[in-house]
């Protein structure tokens, strides 16, 4: 057993060494399994610190001292909890864990400490400087005071704060918040260390004006069934929280005034509902539900949301949906149409590859806006349908892929679509083309179009390799250029209007900034202006007999 020096014989260096060792032991003892932690500073090239969960505290064979085993949220570790044949814990992923010294980790702070650090700065009376705050009137308040007066006035202006951002600040609990932020309406706590929903409830209890709360990238355990302080929240953001719908079902009883719920990136694939129910109920005020970047594959899961009467906007982009259909029956005990209030449906980045799914959108009673880009059927890079076909098939949509459908565009698109159908399918296959194109007869009659044009045989179309090429006639009609012979160019459908202007510049020596391009189609009396340089030939509906007119400003 080593001999201990008497206190009187210890040097200053010895005392400092013992003191440092004691502090290290205390810090190591502060860690416990299940605790949320973050790195004290970001790694190279990282904007934010790493977040993780403590899975082990103790010795590691062949190493000195105490180590903290952490399973990192990002999945960027070195192993799975085992090292050199010894198993210390089981990580989520094969390489999401690592062992870290305690001095490299933070166990967090209270929200009031983070507020003081972020919005008040140092309370050292000798410190001078400026502070900026956003008031309840959305005005920037500049403060430059010293000493006790400075501290008191900073506190006064904190009381006027309406919005606070504490992103990756290590917040683990509320602290003494009561009365400090009486007007705070919006709070962003993205990337903090909140351990459970009880901690969230305590924060909301002390923020009476809070209506918008962002808890993205927190991993909170659900310890109870009711959290009364959440009742006044209008918007709740839970992106990348590893939350499942079963937990949402429990939370909804505390979210009686919720209008917006964001659940992106939670690996959701199914919606668990209570026993004996086929549909999700509650959420009586919910207007917007964001489920983007999940793993929802079955449209039947989405139909579980169809009885949310107030739901106006549903965002399910970047999931794995393969089809859409509108239910013929509403189910027992329900006398209203499914999705009765839905006005906006975002479906970008899914796996929809059949026209019946798009045609089903016409059955939603109040749907006016859809986003369907980056699906196999609409991706122009893989031969997807151009915009004019989508506009024509979607009868009631006013906004498509973020762009308004003007009355003129709808008319031109519908006429072009009817001609497209007549060109690609012969009249002898009337029954088949009506099945494939449900709006064909309706639009043909609406625009008083006849079938005088010849049709292309099925085997008369372009070969597979040239499906995305069109031979376009380019005609210069600029008065200053005199008479110019038309030019024929074979162009990919992905060619943008901006690129087409460069081609026209090489042909007619008119700078792109001076060009006005128009698309003229057979049997369409008025050419259509091509004003968006980012649109492609496919977007504007260039066909096999299209002509591009080049005018000069």
C-alpha positions as CSV (number, residue, x, y, z in Angstrom):
1,X,0.0,0.0,0.0
2,X,1.6,3.4,-1.0
3,X,2.5,5.7,1.8
4,X,0.6,9.0,2.0
5,X,2.4,12.2,2.6
6,X,1.3,14.2,5.7
7,X,-0.5,17.3,4.7
8,X,2.2,19.5,6.1
9,X,4.8,17.8,3.8
10,X,2.8,18.1,0.6
11,X,4.1,20.6,-1.9
12,X,1.8,23.0,-3.9
13,X,2.3,20.8,-7.0
14,X,1.2,17.7,-5.0
15,X,-1.9,19.6,-3.7
16,X,-2.8,20.7,-7.2
17,X,-2.3,17.2,-8.5
18,X,-4.6,15.7,-5.8
19,X,-7.1,18.4,-6.3
20,X,-7.2,17.8,-10.1
21,X,-7.5,14.1,-9.6
22,X,-10.4,14.6,-7.1
23,X,-12.2,16.8,-9.6
24,X,-11.7,14.2,-12.3
25,X,-13.2,11.5,-10.1
26,X,-16.2,13.8,-9.3
27,X,-16.7,14.4,-13.0
28,X,-16.6,10.7,-13.8
29,X,-19.1,10.0,-11.0
30,X,-21.5,12.5,-12.5
31,X,-22.0,10.2,-15.5
32,X,-24.6,7.4,-15.4
33,X,-25.9,4.8,-17.9
34,X,-28.8,6.2,-19.9
35,X,-27.7,9.8,-19.5
36,X,-27.7,12.2,-22.5
37,X,-24.4,13.9,-23.2
38,X,-22.7,16.0,-25.9
39,X,-19.1,16.7,-26.9
40,X,-17.7,19.8,-25.3
41,X,-16.8,21.2,-28.8
42,X,-17.5,20.2,-32.4
43,X,-15.1,18.0,-34.2
44,X,-13.1,19.3,-37.2
45,X,-15.4,20.4,-40.1
46,X,-18.5,19.9,-37.9
47,X,-20.9,22.8,-37.2
48,X,-22.4,21.3,-34.1
49,X,-21.3,19.1,-31.2
50,X,-22.1,15.4,-31.3
51,X,-25.0,14.1,-29.2
52,X,-25.2,10.6,-27.6
53,X,-26.4,8.4,-24.8
54,X,-24.1,7.0,-22.1
55,X,-24.1,3.2,-22.2
56,X,-21.2,2.4,-19.9
57,X,-19.1,4.0,-17.2
58,X,-16.0,2.2,-15.9
59,X,-12.7,0.6,-16.7
60,X,-11.6,-0.6,-20.1
61,X,-9.1,-3.5,-20.2
62,X,-5.6,-2.4,-21.0
63,X,-6.4,1.3,-20.4
64,X,-5.9,3.5,-17.3
65,X,-8.7,5.3,-15.5
66,X,-12.4,5.5,-16.1
67,X,-14.0,5.6,-19.6
68,X,-17.4,6.7,-20.7
69,X,-19.0,4.4,-23.4
70,X,-21.2,6.5,-25.6
71,X,-23.6,5.5,-28.4
72,X,-23.7,8.4,-30.8
73,X,-26.9,9.6,-32.4
74,X,-25.1,10.3,-35.7
75,X,-23.9,6.7,-35.9
76,X,-20.4,7.9,-36.3
77,X,-18.3,6.0,-33.7
78,X,-15.7,3.3,-33.9
79,X,-17.3,0.1,-32.7
80,X,-20.5,-1.5,-31.4
81,X,-19.7,-1.5,-27.7
82,X,-17.1,-4.2,-27.8
83,X,-13.3,-3.7,-27.8
84,X,-10.6,-6.3,-28.4
85,X,-12.9,-9.2,-27.8
86,X,-14.5,-7.8,-24.6
87,X,-18.2,-6.7,-24.7
88,X,-19.0,-3.6,-22.6
89,X,-22.4,-2.7,-24.0
90,X,-24.5,-3.1,-27.2
91,X,-24.7,-0.1,-29.5
92,X,-27.5,0.6,-32.0
93,X,-25.2,0.2,-35.0
94,X,-22.0,-1.7,-35.8
95,X,-19.9,1.5,-35.5
96,X,-22.0,4.0,-33.6
97,X,-20.1,3.8,-30.3
98,X,-16.8,4.9,-28.8
99,X,-15.1,5.3,-25.4
100,X,-14.5,8.9,-24.3
101,X,-12.7,10.5,-21.4
102,X,-15.1,12.5,-19.1
103,X,-13.4,15.8,-19.7
104,X,-14.4,15.7,-23.4
105,X,-18.1,15.4,-22.6
106,X,-20.7,17.8,-21.2
107,X,-23.7,16.7,-19.2
108,X,-25.6,19.9,-20.0
109,X,-27.1,22.9,-18.2
110,X,-30.4,24.3,-17.3
111,X,-32.5,26.3,-19.7
112,X,-32.2,29.5,-17.6
113,X,-28.4,29.1,-17.7
114,X,-28.5,28.7,-21.5
115,X,-30.8,31.8,-21.8
116,X,-28.4,33.9,-19.6
117,X,-25.4,32.8,-21.6
118,X,-27.1,33.3,-25.0
119,X,-29.0,36.5,-24.4
120,X,-27.4,38.1,-21.3
121,X,-23.8,37.1,-21.7
122,X,-21.5,37.5,-18.7
123,X,-22.9,39.1,-15.5
124,X,-19.4,40.4,-14.6
125,X,-20.1,44.0,-13.5
126,X,-16.8,45.1,-15.1
127,X,-17.8,43.7,-18.5
128,X,-18.8,46.2,-21.2
129,X,-20.4,45.5,-24.6
130,X,-23.5,45.4,-26.7
131,X,-26.5,43.0,-26.5
132,X,-29.3,42.6,-29.1
133,X,-32.7,41.2,-28.4
134,X,-35.9,40.6,-30.4
135,X,-38.8,42.3,-28.6
136,X,-42.4,41.2,-28.5
137,X,-43.0,43.8,-31.2
138,X,-40.3,42.1,-33.4
139,X,-37.9,45.0,-33.0
140,X,-34.2,44.7,-32.5
141,X,-33.3,46.2,-29.1
142,X,-29.7,47.3,-28.5
143,X,-28.4,47.5,-24.9
144,X,-25.0,49.0,-23.8
145,X,-24.8,49.4,-20.0
146,X,-22.3,48.7,-17.2
147,X,-22.4,47.4,-13.7
148,X,-25.5,46.7,-11.7
149,X,-27.6,48.9,-14.0
150,X,-26.5,46.8,-17.0
151,X,-27.5,43.5,-15.3
152,X,-30.9,44.8,-14.2
153,X,-31.7,46.3,-17.6
154,X,-30.7,43.1,-19.4
155,X,-33.1,41.2,-17.1
156,X,-35.8,43.7,-17.9
157,X,-35.4,43.2,-21.7
158,X,-35.4,39.4,-21.2
159,X,-39.0,39.8,-20.0
160,X,-39.8,41.3,-23.5
161,X,-38.2,38.4,-25.4
162,X,-40.7,36.7,-27.7
163,X,-38.5,34.2,-29.5
164,X,-35.4,32.3,-28.4
165,X,-33.0,30.0,-30.2
166,X,-30.9,27.6,-28.0
167,X,-29.7,25.2,-30.6
168,X,-27.1,22.6,-29.3
169,X,-26.7,24.5,-26.0
170,X,-26.8,21.4,-23.8
171,X,-30.1,22.1,-22.1
172,X,-31.1,19.3,-19.8
173,X,-33.7,20.8,-17.5
174,X,-35.7,24.0,-16.9
175,X,-34.0,25.6,-13.9
176,X,-35.7,28.5,-12.2
177,X,-37.5,30.1,-15.1
178,X,-40.7,31.3,-13.6
179,X,-41.3,35.0,-14.3
180,X,-38.1,35.4,-16.3
181,X,-39.6,35.0,-19.8
182,X,-43.3,35.8,-19.5
183,X,-43.7,36.8,-23.2
184,X,-41.7,34.0,-24.8
185,X,-43.9,32.5,-27.6
186,X,-41.4,30.6,-29.7
187,X,-38.5,28.4,-28.4
188,X,-36.0,26.4,-30.5
189,X,-34.3,23.6,-28.5
190,X,-33.0,21.6,-31.4
191,X,-30.1,19.3,-30.5
192,X,-30.2,19.5,-26.7
193,X,-30.1,16.9,-23.9
194,X,-33.6,16.8,-22.6
195,X,-34.0,13.3,-21.0
196,X,-37.8,12.9,-20.9
197,X,-41.1,14.6,-21.4
198,X,-41.4,15.5,-17.8
199,X,-38.5,17.9,-18.3
200,X,-40.4,19.4,-21.3
201,X,-43.5,19.7,-19.2
202,X,-41.6,21.6,-16.5
203,X,-40.2,24.0,-19.1
204,X,-43.7,24.7,-20.5
205,X,-45.1,25.2,-17.0
206,X,-42.8,28.2,-16.5
207,X,-43.3,29.7,-20.0
208,X,-47.0,30.7,-20.0
209,X,-46.9,32.4,-23.4
210,X,-45.1,29.5,-25.2
211,X,-47.0,28.4,-28.4
212,X,-44.2,27.1,-30.8
213,X,-41.7,24.6,-29.5
214,X,-39.0,22.9,-31.6
215,X,-37.5,19.8,-29.9
216,X,-35.8,18.3,-33.0
217,X,-32.8,15.9,-32.3
218,X,-33.7,15.4,-28.7
219,X,-34.2,11.8,-27.5
220,X,-36.9,12.1,-24.8
221,X,-38.4,9.1,-22.9
222,X,-42.1,8.9,-22.2
223,X,-42.5,8.3,-18.5
224,X,-46.2,9.2,-18.0
225,X,-49.5,9.5,-19.9
226,X,-50.4,13.2,-19.3
227,X,-48.3,16.4,-19.5
228,X,-50.8,19.2,-18.8
229,X,-48.4,22.1,-19.5
230,X,-48.3,21.1,-23.2
231,X,-51.9,22.0,-23.7
232,X,-51.4,25.5,-25.1
233,X,-48.8,24.6,-27.7
234,X,-49.9,25.4,-31.3
235,X,-46.8,24.1,-33.1
236,X,-44.6,21.1,-32.0
237,X,-41.5,20.1,-34.0
238,X,-40.2,16.6,-33.3
239,X,-37.9,15.9,-36.2
240,X,-35.2,13.2,-35.8
241,X,-36.3,12.3,-32.3
242,X,-36.7,8.6,-32.8
243,X,-40.3,8.9,-31.7
244,X,-42.9,6.3,-32.9
245,X,-46.6,6.9,-33.5
246,X,-47.5,4.9,-30.3
247,X,-45.8,7.7,-28.3
248,X,-47.6,10.3,-30.3
249,X,-50.9,8.7,-29.5
250,X,-50.1,9.1,-25.8
251,X,-48.9,12.7,-26.2
252,X,-52.0,13.8,-28.1
253,X,-54.1,13.8,-24.9
254,X,-51.9,16.7,-23.7
255,X,-51.9,18.5,-27.1
256,X,-55.5,19.6,-27.3
257,X,-54.7,23.0,-29.1
258,X,-52.1,21.7,-31.5
259,X,-52.3,23.0,-35.0
260,X,-49.0,21.9,-36.5
261,X,-47.0,18.7,-35.9
262,X,-43.7,17.9,-37.6
263,X,-42.4,14.3,-37.4
264,X,-39.7,14.2,-40.1
265,X,-36.9,11.7,-40.0
266,X,-38.3,9.4,-37.3
267,X,-38.2,6.1,-39.4
268,X,-42.0,5.9,-39.1
269,X,-43.5,3.1,-41.2
270,X,-46.8,2.3,-39.5
271,X,-49.3,4.3,-37.4
272,X,-50.3,2.3,-34.3
273,X,-53.9,3.0,-33.3
274,X,-55.8,1.9,-30.2
275,X,-57.3,-1.5,-30.2
276,X,-60.6,-1.8,-32.1
277,X,-59.9,1.3,-34.2
278,X,-58.9,1.5,-37.8
279,X,-58.4,5.3,-37.9
280,X,-56.5,7.9,-35.9
281,X,-58.8,10.2,-33.9
282,X,-58.2,13.2,-31.7
283,X,-56.1,16.1,-32.9
284,X,-59.2,18.1,-33.4
285,X,-57.4,21.3,-34.3
286,X,-54.5,19.8,-36.3
287,X,-54.2,21.6,-39.7
288,X,-50.7,20.6,-40.8
289,X,-49.0,17.2,-40.3
290,X,-45.4,16.8,-41.7
291,X,-44.2,13.2,-42.1
292,X,-41.4,13.8,-44.6
293,X,-38.3,11.6,-44.7
294,X,-39.8,8.5,-43.1
295,X,-40.3,4.9,-44.3
296,X,-44.0,4.9,-45.0
297,X,-44.6,2.4,-47.8
298,X,-48.3,1.5,-47.6
299,X,-51.0,4.1,-48.6
300,X,-53.3,2.2,-46.2
301,X,-51.2,3.8,-43.4
302,X,-51.9,7.3,-44.7
303,X,-55.6,6.5,-44.9
304,X,-55.6,6.1,-41.1
305,X,-55.3,9.9,-41.0
306,X,-58.3,10.4,-43.3
307,X,-60.7,11.2,-40.4
308,X,-58.7,14.2,-39.0
309,X,-61.4,16.7,-39.8
310,X,-59.3,19.9,-39.6
311,X,-56.3,18.5,-41.5
312,X,-55.5,20.9,-44.4
313,X,-51.9,20.1,-45.3
314,X,-50.3,16.6,-45.3
315,X,-46.6,16.4,-46.1
316,X,-45.4,12.9,-47.0
317,X,-42.6,13.6,-49.4
318,X,-39.5,11.4,-49.4
319,X,-41.2,8.3,-48.1
320,X,-41.6,4.9,-50.0
321,X,-45.2,5.2,-51.2
322,X,-45.9,3.3,-54.4
323,X,-49.6,4.1,-54.9
324,X,-52.4,6.4,-54.0
325,X,-56.1,5.7,-53.9
326,X,-59.2,7.3,-52.5
327,X,-61.4,5.0,-50.3
328,X,-64.8,4.2,-51.6
329,X,-66.2,3.7,-48.1
330,X,-65.7,5.9,-45.1
331,X,-66.2,3.1,-42.6
332,X,-68.7,2.4,-39.8
333,X,-69.9,5.4,-37.8
334,X,-68.5,8.0,-40.2
335,X,-70.8,10.1,-42.4
336,X,-68.2,12.5,-43.9
337,X,-65.8,12.1,-46.8
338,X,-62.2,11.0,-46.1
339,X,-59.8,13.9,-46.0
340,X,-62.7,16.3,-46.0
341,X,-60.6,19.4,-45.4
342,X,-57.3,18.5,-47.1
343,X,-56.2,21.3,-49.4
344,X,-52.5,20.5,-49.9
345,X,-50.8,17.1,-50.3
346,X,-47.0,16.9,-50.8
347,X,-45.8,13.6,-52.4
348,X,-42.4,14.4,-53.9
349,X,-39.7,11.8,-53.8
350,X,-41.8,8.7,-53.4
351,X,-42.0,5.6,-55.7
352,X,-45.3,6.3,-57.5
353,X,-45.2,4.9,-61.0
354,X,-48.8,4.4,-62.1
355,X,-51.3,6.9,-63.5
356,X,-54.2,5.6,-61.5
357,X,-52.5,7.0,-58.4
358,X,-52.4,10.5,-59.9
359,X,-56.0,10.2,-61.3
360,X,-57.1,9.4,-57.7
361,X,-56.1,12.9,-56.6
362,X,-59.2,14.2,-58.5
363,X,-61.4,12.4,-55.9
364,X,-60.2,14.4,-52.9
365,X,-63.0,16.9,-52.3
366,X,-61.0,20.0,-51.5
367,X,-57.5,19.3,-52.8
368,X,-56.0,22.3,-54.5
369,X,-52.2,21.9,-54.2
370,X,-50.0,18.9,-54.8
371,X,-46.2,18.3,-55.2
372,X,-45.4,15.1,-57.1
373,X,-41.9,15.8,-58.4
374,X,-39.1,13.2,-58.1
375,X,-41.4,10.2,-58.6
376,X,-40.7,7.6,-61.3
377,X,-43.7,8.9,-63.3
378,X,-42.7,12.5,-63.1
379,X,-38.9,12.4,-63.1
380,X,-37.8,13.8,-66.5
381,X,-34.4,12.3,-66.1
382,X,-35.9,8.8,-66.5
383,X,-38.5,9.7,-69.1
384,X,-41.2,11.0,-66.8
385,X,-44.3,12.9,-67.9
386,X,-44.0,16.6,-68.7
387,X,-45.9,19.2,-66.8
388,X,-48.7,19.7,-69.3
389,X,-49.8,16.1,-68.9
390,X,-50.0,16.5,-65.1
391,X,-51.9,19.7,-65.4
392,X,-54.4,18.1,-67.8
393,X,-55.0,15.0,-65.7
394,X,-55.4,16.9,-62.4
395,X,-58.7,18.6,-62.9
396,X,-58.9,20.7,-59.7
397,X,-55.3,21.5,-58.8
398,X,-54.4,25.2,-58.7
399,X,-50.7,24.8,-57.6
400,X,-48.5,22.0,-59.0
401,X,-45.0,21.4,-57.7
402,X,-44.9,24.8,-56.2
403,X,-46.0,26.8,-59.3
404,X,-49.5,28.3,-59.8
405,X,-51.5,26.9,-62.7
406,X,-52.9,29.9,-64.5
407,X,-56.1,29.7,-66.5
408,X,-54.2,30.0,-69.7
409,X,-51.8,27.3,-68.8
410,X,-54.6,24.9,-68.0
411,X,-56.4,25.5,-71.2
412,X,-53.2,25.1,-73.3
413,X,-52.2,22.0,-71.4
414,X,-55.6,20.3,-71.8
415,X,-55.7,21.0,-75.5
416,X,-52.1,19.7,-75.9
417,X,-52.9,16.7,-73.9
418,X,-56.0,15.8,-76.0
419,X,-53.9,16.0,-79.2
420,X,-51.1,14.0,-77.5
421,X,-53.6,11.2,-76.7
422,X,-55.1,11.3,-80.3
423,X,-51.6,11.1,-81.8
424,X,-50.4,8.2,-79.6
425,X,-53.5,6.0,-79.5
426,X,-55.7,5.3,-82.5
427,X,-59.5,5.8,-82.5
428,X,-60.0,2.1,-82.9
429,X,-58.7,1.7,-79.3
430,X,-61.3,4.1,-77.9
431,X,-62.1,1.9,-74.8
432,X,-58.5,1.5,-74.0
433,X,-57.5,5.1,-74.3
434,X,-60.5,6.2,-72.1
435,X,-59.3,3.7,-69.5
436,X,-55.8,5.0,-69.6
437,X,-56.8,8.6,-70.0
438,X,-60.0,9.1,-67.9
439,X,-60.3,12.8,-68.7
440,X,-59.8,12.4,-72.5
441,X,-63.5,12.5,-73.6
442,X,-64.3,15.3,-71.0
443,X,-61.5,17.5,-72.3
444,X,-62.1,16.7,-75.9
445,X,-65.7,17.9,-75.5
446,X,-64.8,20.9,-73.3
447,X,-62.4,22.3,-75.9
448,X,-64.5,21.2,-79.0
449,X,-61.7,19.2,-80.5
450,X,-62.1,16.8,-83.4
451,X,-60.1,13.8,-84.6
452,X,-59.1,14.9,-88.1
453,X,-55.4,14.4,-87.4
454,X,-53.7,11.1,-88.4
455,X,-52.6,8.8,-85.6
456,X,-49.3,7.1,-84.9
457,X,-49.3,3.4,-84.8
458,X,-48.1,1.8,-81.6
459,X,-45.0,0.6,-83.4
460,X,-44.4,3.9,-85.2
461,X,-43.0,5.7,-82.2
462,X,-39.3,6.5,-81.6
463,X,-37.0,3.7,-80.5
464,X,-36.3,3.3,-76.8
465,X,-32.9,5.0,-77.1
466,X,-34.5,8.1,-78.6
467,X,-37.5,8.3,-76.4
468,X,-36.1,11.5,-74.8
469,X,-35.2,13.2,-78.0
470,X,-37.3,15.6,-80.1
471,X,-36.7,17.1,-83.5
472,X,-37.7,20.7,-83.1
473,X,-38.1,23.4,-85.8
474,X,-36.6,26.7,-84.7
475,X,-37.9,29.8,-86.6
476,X,-36.5,33.3,-86.1
477,X,-39.3,35.9,-86.4
478,X,-37.3,38.9,-85.1
479,X,-37.9,41.9,-87.5
480,X,-34.3,43.1,-87.3
481,X,-33.0,39.8,-88.6
482,X,-34.9,39.7,-91.9
483,X,-35.8,36.4,-93.4
484,X,-34.0,33.4,-91.9
485,X,-34.4,29.8,-93.0
486,X,-35.9,27.5,-90.3
487,X,-33.4,25.3,-88.5
488,X,-34.1,21.7,-87.4
489,X,-32.4,20.6,-84.2
490,X,-32.7,17.2,-82.4
491,X,-32.7,18.0,-78.7
492,X,-33.1,16.1,-75.4
493,X,-36.3,16.7,-73.6
494,X,-34.2,17.7,-70.6
495,X,-32.8,20.8,-72.5
496,X,-33.8,23.9,-70.5
497,X,-35.2,27.1,-72.0
498,X,-31.9,28.8,-70.9
499,X,-29.9,26.3,-72.8
500,X,-32.2,26.6,-75.8
501,X,-31.5,30.4,-75.8
502,X,-27.8,29.7,-76.1
503,X,-28.5,27.5,-79.1
504,X,-30.6,30.2,-80.6
505,X,-27.8,32.7,-80.0
506,X,-25.4,30.6,-82.0
507,X,-28.0,30.3,-84.8
508,X,-29.3,33.9,-85.0
509,X,-26.7,36.0,-83.1
510,X,-29.3,37.4,-80.7
511,X,-28.2,37.6,-77.1
512,X,-30.2,35.4,-74.7
513,X,-31.2,38.5,-72.6
514,X,-32.8,40.0,-75.8
515,X,-34.7,36.8,-76.8
516,X,-38.4,36.0,-76.4
517,X,-39.2,32.4,-77.2
518,X,-42.6,30.9,-78.0
519,X,-43.9,27.4,-78.4
520,X,-46.2,26.8,-81.4
521,X,-48.1,23.5,-81.7
522,X,-50.2,22.3,-84.6
523,X,-53.9,23.2,-84.2
524,X,-53.2,25.5,-81.2
525,X,-54.0,29.0,-82.4
526,X,-51.9,31.1,-80.1
527,X,-48.2,30.3,-79.4
528,X,-47.3,29.9,-75.7
529,X,-44.6,32.2,-74.2
530,X,-41.6,30.4,-72.7
531,X,-40.5,32.6,-69.9
532,X,-38.9,30.4,-67.3
533,X,-35.2,29.6,-68.2
534,X,-35.2,26.7,-65.7
535,X,-38.1,24.8,-67.4
536,X,-37.2,22.0,-69.7
537,X,-38.6,21.1,-73.1
538,X,-40.5,18.3,-71.4
539,X,-41.9,20.7,-68.9
540,X,-43.4,23.0,-71.5
541,X,-44.8,20.1,-73.6
542,X,-42.6,20.1,-76.7
543,X,-43.9,17.4,-79.0
544,X,-42.9,15.8,-82.3
545,X,-44.4,18.6,-84.4
546,X,-43.5,21.6,-82.2
547,X,-42.0,24.8,-83.5
548,X,-39.9,27.3,-81.4
549,X,-40.4,30.9,-82.4
550,X,-37.5,33.3,-81.6
551,X,-38.4,37.0,-81.3
552,X,-36.3,39.9,-80.1
553,X,-37.1,42.4,-77.3
